[in-house]
Amino acid sequence: MLYPRAATILNSIARQYISRALPVSSASVVDDCGLAVSSATIRNEMTLLEEEDYIFRPHHAAGSIPSDKGYRYYVGTLENVKLPLAEQRLISHLFHQVEKELEEWLNLAVTLIAQRVQNIAIVTVPRPAACQLKHFELVLLHDNLALAVLVFRGARVRQQLIAFEKATSQADLALITNKLNAAYSGLTGSHIRAKKMALSPAERQVTDCLLELMKTEDGQEHEELYIDGLHFMFNQPEFSRGQRMLNLMELVEQRRLVGVAVPEGLEGPGVRVIIGQENKAEVIHDLSVVISRYGLPDEAVGTIGVIGPTRMPYAHAISTVGYLSSLMSRLVAELYGEGTPVESSPPEVN
């Protein structure tokens, strides 16, 4: 634990480097902190901070830059990281101006985060751990051909053609949908398979179709991702050298960004901050991630967050992600009229 003067100096270095992306000199620390001590004392304190790995210098004559350990200490000292009330009202107003559709909300959320934090923003579509059927409909297209329209928890819709062995009618299909919706609504594929029911050949065929689509849905390797802000990364000095940006672009193109950025065990309320080498994946060891869950626990949960260089405006990123995750949770709960939303505001930084 740092004593107050050393902590003040470290936080000054972190704030200044985040703002300017230039190594911070002792003279800049004196001007920023207003400490009633000499520049020599500040330099001595900075030397101790360097020895304890809170800061480093890119070369001997340069100023200081926070290390991952220094940023971690700085983030731990942030208090009351909430968006100003005026910004909260503006964002809430923008959401209520768009149509009440999940896709519209996700597009708006990822755009707002990217613009406000000036880094990469990611939002995934909320989905349950296992696919759950909400309801389905059968629409007669021709004599023995029908279209099955499935709606899963989390607003995912899938369609499949079913060719029956015998001619049927829309009235017959309505009887099938009423019976099977009553039996299967809210269940996962494994629960439907375990259910013991007397089924007609047509009902069995429809059930098999549902199970096949649910199996496909559960087998999807990638979360549906909304992403914005890549262009902001091109303007970051950390990415002036091509290899870093190429590595990041490769993750995006291969749809692996969420997989490497989301930490294991990310559940429940609160904003998580993962700095540099705290990330499990080596490919993002020079990046920081500010991330949270949102949605309806045990129903449909998504991820919302920011990815950027370790020189990230952490206070603004934490407050923005915290407020948007809380707002999105309430909107998702309102859209489906059920459940208690994941709450992340005020953010709990851990």
NORBELFEN-V986294 format. One record per residue. N is the residue number from 1. PSI is psi in radians with two decimals (NA if undefined). Layout:
# NORBELFEN-V986294
n->N psi->PSI
n->N psi->PSI
This chain:
# NORBELFEN-V986294
n->1 psi->2.27
n->2 psi->2.51
n->3 psi->2.87
n->4 psi->-0.78
n->5 psi->-0.73
n->6 psi->-0.68
n->7 psi->-0.70
n->8 psi->-0.75
n->9 psi->-0.79
n->10 psi->-0.78
n->11 psi->-0.58
n->12 psi->-0.78
n->13 psi->-0.76
n->14 psi->-0.83
n->15 psi->-0.79
n->16 psi->-0.71
n->17 psi->-0.66
n->18 psi->-0.70
n->19 psi->-0.70
n->20 psi->-0.28
n->21 psi->0.51
n->22 psi->2.44
n->23 psi->2.47
n->24 psi->2.20
n->25 psi->2.88
n->26 psi->-0.61
n->27 psi->-0.68
n->28 psi->-0.64
n->29 psi->-0.75
n->30 psi->-0.84
n->31 psi->-0.64
n->32 psi->-0.71
n->33 psi->-0.56
n->34 psi->0.47
n->35 psi->2.45
n->36 psi->1.01
n->37 psi->2.89
n->38 psi->2.87
n->39 psi->-0.57
n->40 psi->-0.70
n->41 psi->-0.72
n->42 psi->-0.75
n->43 psi->-0.69
n->44 psi->-0.75
n->45 psi->-0.71
n->46 psi->-0.60
n->47 psi->-0.74
n->48 psi->-0.71
n->49 psi->-0.64
n->50 psi->-0.70
n->51 psi->-0.53
n->52 psi->0.17
n->53 psi->0.43
n->54 psi->-0.49
n->55 psi->2.91
n->56 psi->2.90
n->57 psi->2.30
n->58 psi->-0.50
n->59 psi->2.95
n->60 psi->-0.68
n->61 psi->0.02
n->62 psi->2.93
n->63 psi->-2.95
n->64 psi->2.65
n->65 psi->2.41
n->66 psi->2.48
n->67 psi->3.09
n->68 psi->-0.70
n->69 psi->-0.69
n->70 psi->-0.75
n->71 psi->-0.67
n->72 psi->-0.75
n->73 psi->-0.78
n->74 psi->-0.82
n->75 psi->-0.65
n->76 psi->-0.34
n->77 psi->-0.12
n->78 psi->2.33
n->79 psi->2.61
n->80 psi->0.82
n->81 psi->1.37
n->82 psi->2.55
n->83 psi->2.48
n->84 psi->2.59
n->85 psi->-0.65
n->86 psi->-0.70
n->87 psi->-0.69
n->88 psi->-0.77
n->89 psi->-0.69
n->90 psi->-0.80
n->91 psi->-0.78
n->92 psi->-0.71
n->93 psi->-0.74
n->94 psi->-0.70
n->95 psi->-0.62
n->96 psi->-0.07
n->97 psi->-0.38
n->98 psi->2.91
n->99 psi->2.64
n->100 psi->1.20
n->101 psi->2.41
n->102 psi->-0.74
n->103 psi->-0.71
n->104 psi->-0.74
n->105 psi->-0.73
n->106 psi->-0.75
n->107 psi->-0.76
n->108 psi->-0.74
n->109 psi->-0.82
n->110 psi->-0.58
n->111 psi->-0.77
n->112 psi->-0.76
n->113 psi->-0.82
n->114 psi->-0.78
n->115 psi->-0.65
n->116 psi->-0.51
n->117 psi->-0.24
n->118 psi->0.68
n->119 psi->-3.05
n->120 psi->2.26
n->121 psi->2.45
n->122 psi->2.47
n->123 psi->2.28
n->124 psi->2.66
n->125 psi->2.30
n->126 psi->2.35
n->127 psi->2.64
n->128 psi->2.88
n->129 psi->-0.69
n->130 psi->2.49
n->131 psi->2.28
n->132 psi->2.31
n->133 psi->2.25
n->134 psi->-0.96
n->135 psi->2.96
n->136 psi->2.82
n->137 psi->2.63
n->138 psi->2.19
n->139 psi->2.11
n->140 psi->2.20
n->141 psi->-0.63
n->142 psi->2.47
n->143 psi->-1.28
n->144 psi->0.29
n->145 psi->2.21
n->146 psi->2.73
n->147 psi->2.12
n->148 psi->2.18
n->149 psi->1.96
n->150 psi->2.36
n->151 psi->2.09
n->152 psi->2.80
n->153 psi->2.42
n->154 psi->0.23
n->155 psi->0.43
n->156 psi->2.36
n->157 psi->2.33
n->158 psi->2.65
n->159 psi->2.61
n->160 psi->2.38
n->161 psi->2.46
n->162 psi->2.18
n->163 psi->1.93
n->164 psi->2.72
n->165 psi->-0.51
n->166 psi->2.74
n->167 psi->2.55
n->168 psi->3.14
n->169 psi->2.89
n->170 psi->-0.56
n->171 psi->-0.71
n->172 psi->-0.69
n->173 psi->-0.62
n->174 psi->-0.68
n->175 psi->-0.71
n->176 psi->-0.83
n->177 psi->-0.70
n->178 psi->-0.78
n->179 psi->-0.83
n->180 psi->-0.58
n->181 psi->-0.74
n->182 psi->-0.59
n->183 psi->-0.59
n->184 psi->-0.23
n->185 psi->2.27
n->186 psi->-0.04
n->187 psi->2.70
n->188 psi->2.99
n->189 psi->-0.72
n->190 psi->-0.60
n->191 psi->-0.66
n->192 psi->-0.72
n->193 psi->-0.61
n->194 psi->-0.20
n->195 psi->2.27
n->196 psi->1.95
n->197 psi->2.55
n->198 psi->2.10
n->199 psi->2.46
n->200 psi->2.90
n->201 psi->-0.72
n->202 psi->-0.72
n->203 psi->-0.67
n->204 psi->-0.68
n->205 psi->-0.73
n->206 psi->-0.76
n->207 psi->-0.76
n->208 psi->-0.66
n->209 psi->-0.79
n->210 psi->-0.82
n->211 psi->-0.67
n->212 psi->-0.75
n->213 psi->-0.68
n->214 psi->-0.63
n->215 psi->-0.74
n->216 psi->-0.75
n->217 psi->-0.76
n->218 psi->-0.46
n->219 psi->-0.03
n->220 psi->2.23
n->221 psi->-0.46
n->222 psi->2.40
n->223 psi->2.55
n->224 psi->2.13
n->225 psi->2.36
n->226 psi->2.30
n->227 psi->2.48
n->228 psi->2.80
n->229 psi->0.08
n->230 psi->-0.62
n->231 psi->-0.49
n->232 psi->-0.58
n->233 psi->-0.56
n->234 psi->-0.45
n->235 psi->-0.08
n->236 psi->2.31
n->237 psi->-0.48
n->238 psi->-0.38
n->239 psi->0.35
n->240 psi->-0.45
n->241 psi->2.30
n->242 psi->-0.57
n->243 psi->-0.68
n->244 psi->-0.80
n->245 psi->-0.66
n->246 psi->-0.71
n->247 psi->-0.73
n->248 psi->-0.77
n->249 psi->-0.62
n->250 psi->-0.70
n->251 psi->-0.73
n->252 psi->-0.82
n->253 psi->-0.59
n->254 psi->0.09
n->255 psi->0.65
n->256 psi->0.02
n->257 psi->-0.80
n->258 psi->-0.74
n->259 psi->-0.68
n->260 psi->-0.41
n->261 psi->-0.56
n->262 psi->2.12
n->263 psi->2.70
n->264 psi->2.53
n->265 psi->0.36
n->266 psi->1.67
n->267 psi->2.81
n->268 psi->-3.06
n->269 psi->2.88
n->270 psi->2.64
n->271 psi->2.28
n->272 psi->2.46
n->273 psi->2.10
n->274 psi->2.10
n->275 psi->2.13
n->276 psi->-2.07
n->277 psi->-0.02
n->278 psi->-0.38
n->279 psi->2.43
n->280 psi->-0.65
n->281 psi->2.19
n->282 psi->-0.53
n->283 psi->-0.34
n->284 psi->0.51
n->285 psi->-0.29
n->286 psi->0.31
n->287 psi->2.78
n->288 psi->2.66
n->289 psi->2.24
n->290 psi->2.04
n->291 psi->2.68
n->292 psi->2.78
n->293 psi->2.75
n->294 psi->2.85
n->295 psi->-2.59
n->296 psi->1.97
n->297 psi->2.44
n->298 psi->0.05
n->299 psi->-1.17
n->300 psi->1.98
n->301 psi->2.35
n->302 psi->-3.12
n->303 psi->2.47
n->304 psi->2.34
n->305 psi->-3.07
n->306 psi->2.42
n->307 psi->2.27
n->308 psi->-3.08
n->309 psi->2.81
n->310 psi->-0.40
n->311 psi->1.19
n->312 psi->2.55
n->313 psi->1.43
n->314 psi->-0.76
n->315 psi->-0.78
n->316 psi->-0.66
n->317 psi->-0.78
n->318 psi->-0.80
n->319 psi->-0.64
n->320 psi->-0.85
n->321 psi->-0.71
n->322 psi->-0.80
n->323 psi->-0.76
n->324 psi->-0.66
n->325 psi->-0.69
n->326 psi->-0.77
n->327 psi->-0.78
n->328 psi->-0.66
n->329 psi->-0.78
n->330 psi->-0.68
n->331 psi->-0.71
n->332 psi->-0.75
n->333 psi->-0.68
n->334 psi->-0.67
n->335 psi->-0.72
n->336 psi->-0.03
n->337 psi->0.64
n->338 psi->2.79
n->339 psi->2.89
n->340 psi->2.11
n->341 psi->2.70
n->342 psi->2.20
n->343 psi->2.25
n->344 psi->0.30
n->345 psi->2.17
n->346 psi->2.55
n->347 psi->2.47
n->348 psi->1.85
n->349 psi->2.15
n->350 psi->NA
